[in-house]
Amino acid sequence: MEKKYKLISAGKKTNSNGITVYRIESLRDFEDIKKGNKGGYIENEQNLSHNGNAWVSDNARVYGNAMVHGNARVSDNAWVYGNAWVSENARVYGNAWVSGNAMVHGNAMVYGNVWVTGNAWVTENARVSDNAWVIGDTMVDEYRKIKKNKGI
């Protein structure tokens, strides 16, 4: 397997909970990412797959046992942590937090000041945005949209 990024120790940050995350740098071209592009922050290589076009960019952070893979993207100021997974073609961005055992996958989008946590799944073509929160044993699927100050 050819690696697609490396961790840059000069670009590390320590989260408020004491976890150190490292900026990533692309080692090769793939999709819209060019060799040498700086990405977001991950704790270790288990957080971002070297396969597919998955990427973490901007000030986004992925840490703990969290995983981003497939063609998924995490960007802006989003945080993915705990045992959360972002996969397939999913997008997590804005100030969104995905944590616990949550999964965001398919063509789902989670953005804004959103919190998805617990055993929640956001899947297929679902959209969770604005100030929404999805917690517990909940599934948001199909073409469902959750937004504003609403939670499930």
C-alpha positions as CSV (number, residue, x, y, z in Angstrom):
1,M,0.0,0.0,0.0
2,E,1.4,3.4,-1.0
3,K,1.0,5.9,1.7
4,K,-0.9,9.1,0.7
5,Y,0.1,11.3,3.6
6,K,2.6,11.8,6.4
7,L,2.3,13.3,9.9
8,I,4.2,16.5,10.4
9,S,5.5,16.8,13.9
10,A,6.2,20.6,13.4
11,G,2.5,21.1,12.9
12,K,1.2,19.4,16.0
13,K,-1.4,20.7,18.5
14,T,-2.6,19.6,21.8
15,N,-6.3,19.4,22.4
16,S,-7.8,20.7,25.6
17,N,-8.1,17.1,26.8
18,G,-4.3,16.6,26.4
19,I,-4.4,14.6,23.2
20,T,-1.7,15.6,20.6
21,V,-2.8,15.7,17.0
22,Y,-0.5,16.2,14.0
23,R,-1.0,18.1,10.8
24,I,-0.9,15.8,7.7
25,E,0.8,16.5,4.4
26,S,-0.1,14.7,1.1
27,L,2.6,12.5,-0.3
28,R,0.9,12.1,-3.7
29,D,-1.8,13.5,-5.9
30,F,-5.3,12.0,-5.5
31,E,-8.7,13.4,-6.4
32,D,-8.4,17.2,-5.8
33,I,-5.5,16.9,-3.3
34,K,-2.0,17.6,-4.7
35,K,1.3,16.3,-3.4
36,G,2.5,18.6,-0.7
37,N,-0.9,19.9,0.3
38,K,-1.3,20.4,4.0
39,G,-4.3,18.8,5.6
40,G,-6.0,18.9,9.0
41,Y,-5.0,17.1,12.1
42,I,-5.0,13.4,13.2
43,E,-3.7,11.7,16.3
44,N,-2.2,8.7,14.3
45,E,-2.4,6.9,11.0
46,Q,-5.3,4.7,12.2
47,N,-7.5,7.8,12.0
48,L,-7.2,8.3,8.2
49,S,-7.1,5.5,5.6
50,H,-4.3,5.6,3.0
51,N,-6.8,3.9,0.6
52,G,-9.4,5.8,-1.3
53,N,-9.8,9.6,-1.4
54,A,-10.6,10.2,2.3
55,W,-9.0,13.4,3.6
56,V,-9.0,15.6,6.7
57,S,-8.4,19.3,5.9
58,D,-8.4,22.8,7.3
59,N,-8.5,22.9,11.1
60,A,-10.5,19.6,11.4
61,R,-9.3,17.0,13.9
62,V,-9.7,13.3,14.0
63,Y,-8.5,11.4,17.1
64,G,-9.0,8.5,19.5
65,N,-10.3,5.4,17.7
66,A,-12.1,7.5,15.2
67,M,-11.7,6.6,11.5
68,V,-12.1,8.4,8.2
69,H,-12.0,6.2,5.1
70,G,-13.4,5.6,1.6
71,N,-13.9,8.9,-0.1
72,A,-15.1,10.7,3.1
73,R,-14.0,14.2,3.9
74,V,-13.8,16.0,7.3
75,S,-13.0,19.8,7.0
76,D,-13.3,23.3,8.5
77,N,-13.4,23.1,12.3
78,A,-15.1,19.7,12.6
79,W,-13.9,17.2,15.2
80,V,-14.4,13.4,14.8
81,Y,-13.3,11.4,17.9
82,G,-14.1,8.5,20.2
83,N,-15.0,5.4,18.1
84,A,-16.8,7.4,15.4
85,W,-16.5,6.5,11.7
86,V,-16.9,8.7,8.7
87,S,-17.0,6.7,5.5
88,E,-18.0,6.2,1.9
89,N,-18.8,9.6,0.4
90,A,-19.8,11.3,3.7
91,R,-18.9,14.9,4.5
92,V,-18.5,16.4,8.0
93,Y,-17.7,20.1,8.1
94,G,-18.3,23.5,9.7
95,N,-18.2,23.2,13.5
96,A,-19.7,19.7,13.6
97,W,-18.7,17.1,16.2
98,V,-19.1,13.4,15.6
99,S,-18.2,11.3,18.6
100,G,-19.0,8.2,20.7
101,N,-19.8,5.2,18.4
102,A,-21.5,7.4,15.8
103,M,-21.3,6.7,12.1
104,V,-21.7,9.1,9.2
105,H,-21.6,7.3,5.9
106,G,-23.1,6.9,2.4
107,N,-23.7,10.3,0.9
108,A,-24.6,11.9,4.3
109,M,-23.6,15.4,5.2
110,V,-23.2,16.7,8.7
111,Y,-22.4,20.4,9.0
112,G,-22.9,23.6,11.0
113,N,-22.9,23.5,14.8
114,V,-24.1,19.9,14.8
115,W,-23.4,17.2,17.3
116,V,-23.8,13.5,16.4
117,T,-22.9,11.1,19.2
118,G,-23.8,7.9,21.1
119,N,-24.7,5.1,18.7
120,A,-26.3,7.5,16.2
121,W,-26.0,6.8,12.5
122,V,-26.4,9.4,9.7
123,T,-26.5,7.5,6.5
124,E,-27.6,7.4,2.8
125,N,-28.5,11.0,1.6
126,A,-29.4,12.4,5.0
127,R,-28.5,16.0,5.9
128,V,-27.9,17.2,9.5
129,S,-27.2,20.9,9.8
130,D,-27.4,24.2,11.6
131,N,-27.6,23.6,15.3
132,A,-29.0,20.1,15.3
133,W,-28.0,17.2,17.4
134,V,-28.5,13.5,16.9
135,I,-27.8,11.4,20.0
136,G,-28.3,7.9,21.4
137,D,-29.5,4.9,19.4
138,T,-30.8,7.0,16.5
139,M,-30.7,6.6,12.7
140,V,-31.2,9.4,10.2
141,D,-31.4,8.0,6.7
142,E,-32.8,8.4,3.2
143,Y,-33.4,12.0,2.2
144,R,-34.2,13.2,5.7
145,K,-33.0,16.6,6.8
146,I,-32.6,17.7,10.4
147,K,-31.7,21.3,11.1
148,K,-32.0,24.3,13.3
149,N,-32.4,23.8,17.0
150,K,-33.9,20.3,16.7
151,G,-32.6,17.1,18.0
152,I,-33.4,13.4,17.7
